[in-house]
Amino acid sequence: MDDNTKTQIEAAAFRGLVEHLQRRTDVQNIDLMNLAGFCRNCLSKWYMNAASEHGVEMTYDQAREAVYGMPYADWKTRYQREATAEQARLFEETQPLHAFVSGHGGKA
């Protein structure tokens, strides 16, 4: 597979993941962090960092809007619920496994 084809396939897979996460508003970021070690915010940071690596200026808010499909404040108001005590406990317990980009103590 040539590099251009690989990049196109990776971009399509990314778009599929973003579309899926936009549809699954019932899935909370804390649950994603607890189970997979990354969430929509991590994906937004990866997106923003990739843009920067290609010389494209992008704010975190712009990256979040690309991933959430709306301004983050709107998503948070519409869909985010308060974390339960169990979710918070698991979050603390799984911090060593969180994505480095999350800022929660994961490894690169």
Secondary structure, DSSP 8 states (H G I E B T S, - for coil): --HHHHHHHHHHHHHHHHHHHHH-TTS-HHHHHHHHS--HHHHHHHHHHHHHHTT----HHHHHHHHHSS-HHHHHHHH-----HHHHHHHHHHGGGS-GGGTSS---
